């Protein structure tokens, strides 16, 4: 699948502030960035660094006043997309070292508090069948509701409210999967089919020796996603992290077939 991406940011920073951006499609084997251009208004400082786990790029900026960012890219995805249900889990003691952090609780995904629930609800299942059942359970029991959550909302908060946006759905699924003994991480993506269109968040689970993207909202398919970055949860892959007051003037995201 070839997709065309266009994202714009327009922010105001009243005081000198350090800003960390991560909004470019990652250059990785499962997707080809055929063309890309990013235009950033003048800044005091600009530096590229690697993303979490070495996947994708982050950009450090130091800014004051208005910051505008215009990013456009064409990306072709060529990842292997499997039905996760029949896939086996990797035995815990055989997990590769780079997956272990994604088995542990994190800021927004307190998986240690969900173990009893997971055992009672999904304990009769294993591996990919367990993950698929968790995905379906979230789809059946949660409603997509913009505005009900905020930057501090955790998977536990969302579990109680039973509503949220893509970030919240991803946090809940990641938390359940980890509580079931399977590594799961947060992935920020551009995706076709997302309504309203915006930066999108999905889960990625480790089964049968590979990572598999799963959209807990049901809006997008793995073949139609361009991955930006990965992390333990949303804190690791925010498209913009500001170390100072930031005022939003506007932002847009467009993802269409190319």
N, C-alpha and C positions, 0 to 999 in steps of 0.2 A: 504494500500500500504506500502510495506517495501522497504526502500531505504538505500543504502550504501553511506556514505559521506567521502570524504578525501580532506582536505584542508591544504596547506602549505604556509607559509610566510617566506621570507628571506629579511631582511632589515639591513641597516647599520646606526648607530647613532654616528656621529663624536664627539658629546658632551654628557655629562650626560643628559638624557631626561626621563621624565615621560610619560608613554604610557598606554592608556586604550584600552584593547582588548574586543571585543564581537563577537565571532565566533562559540560558542558551541550551538548546538541545545538545546532549552529550555525544561526543564522537566515540562510539563503541561498536564492536563487531555486529551487534544485532540491529543496528540502524546506520544508514549512510546519510550524512549531512551533505547534500549535493551542492547547496549554496547557502551562504549565511552572511548577514551584515548587521552590525550593531552600531548605532550612533548614540553617543552620550554627550550631553551638554558639558561645557568646560568645567573641570574639577581641579582641586588643588593637588590631588593624588590619585593615581590609577595603578593597580597592580593585579595581575592574575595569579590565583593559587588553585590548587587541586580541590575537588569536592570531596565529600565524605567517602572514605574507602577508595579514593583515587578515581571516582566516577564523575565525569563532568568537570566544569570549571566554576569557580567563584571569582568575583571581582571586588577588590577593596577600593573604595572611593573615600575621599575626604571632601565634603561639600559644605557650602553655605549659600543660602538663597534657593533659587529654583533648580531642580534637577529634572531633566527629561531624558528618557531612554526610548529608543525606537529599535526594535529587533525584528528581523524578518529572516525566514529560512525555509528551504524546501528539504524535506527529509523522506527517505524511503526506508520503511521498516522491513526487515527480513528475519525476524525472530521466529523460533519454533514455538508454535502455540498448541498446547496439548490440553485435552480434557483432564483436569487435575484428579477427578474422582478415582480412576484406577491406579494412580501413581503411588508407589510405596514411600513411606517416610524413611529417612536415613536413621539408623540406630544412633542414639544420643552419643555414645562413646566413640562413634566413627565420624562425627560431624567435623568438617574442616574448620580450622581455627578461625577463619574470617567470618564464619556464621554464628559463632558462639555469642557475641554481643547481642545478636538479634533473637536469642532465646531468653534473654533476661528482661526484667521489668525496666521501664524507662519513664521519663517525666510524664508523658501523656498516656502511657500504656502500662498501668499497674497490674501486670498479668498475674502476679502472686496472689492478688485478691480475688481472682476468678477461678481458681483451681477447683474448688468444690462445685461451682456451677457447671464448669466444663465436664467434670467427671459425671455429674448427675445427668446432664443433657446430652452429652456426646460420647460418654465413656464406652459405649458398645461399638463404636467405630474406630478405625485406625487410618493413618496415612492420609492420602488424598480424599478418601471417602469422608473422613472427619472434617477436613477443610471445606469440602463442597457442602456438607451439611451446615457448617457454620456460616458460610456465605449465604446459603438459602435462608437460614434462620434470620440473619440480619435483614435481608430483603423483605421477609415476611413480617417482621416485627417493628421495623423502623420506618419513619416517613421523612422524606427530604423536605427540610423547612429552613430556608435562608433566614438569618437574623436571630435564631434562637440560641446560638452558641457564640463564644467569643474566644480571644486568644488564650485564655486560661482554661478552657473547657477540656476535661480529660475524658478518657474512654468510660470511666466510672460515672461521670456526670451524664454522658450521652446515654449510657445503659439505663440510667434512671429515667431520663426524659423521653427516651425512645424516639428522638428526632434530632436532626442536625443537617450538616452539609457534607460534601465529599470527604473533607478532612476528618470529620467525626466518624463517619462510616468506616473509613480506613483504620482509624485508631481502634475502634471496637473490634473489627475483624482481626487486626494484628494482635490485640490483647488476648482474644479467645484462642487464636492459633498458638501463641506462645504458651499460654496456660495449658494447652494440650501437648506440650513437649516438642513442637515443631518451630524452627526458626521462621520469623516473619519480620519484614522491614517495610518502611514507608517509602513510597516512590512518588516524586512530583513529576507530572507529565503534561504534555499537550495531547489532547484526544479529540477525535471526531465524535459527534453525537452528544456532547455535553450541553445541557440546557439548565440555566443560562451559561453561555460559554465563558470560561475563566481558566486560570491555572487550575489543574485538576490533581487530585490526590487519590492514589490507589494503594493496595497492599501488594507485597511481593513475598511469596512463600517458597521455602526450600524443600523440594520433594524430588526423590529419585536422582539426587546429585546435581540439580539445577534450580535456578530461580524462575518462578512463574508469576506473571502479573495477574491480579484479580481485582476488578472494580466492584467494590461492595455495594455501590449504588445501582449497578446493573446498566448504567448508561453507555459505557464504552467497552470495546473489545481490545484485547491485547495487541492484535494486529494493527489496530488503528491508533496506537499511542506512540508518541516520541518522548523518550525518557529524558528528563532534565537532571535529576539527581536522586540519591537514596540516602536514608538515614534511619536512626532508631525510631524517630517519630517526626512530627512537623517541625520541631525546634531545630533539627539538623538541616532542613532543606527549604526554609522560607525563601521566596523569590526576592524579598527585601528585608534585611534586618538592620535597624537603625540604632546607633548608640548616641541618641540625641532625639529631641522632639522632631517629629515628621508630620507634616500636614498634607493630606491627600487632595490634589486638585482633580485628578482623574486617571483612569487606567482602562485599557481595552485589551482583549484577547480575541483573536480570530484564528480558527483552525478549519480549513476546508480541503477537500480533495484537490490534488494538483494535477 
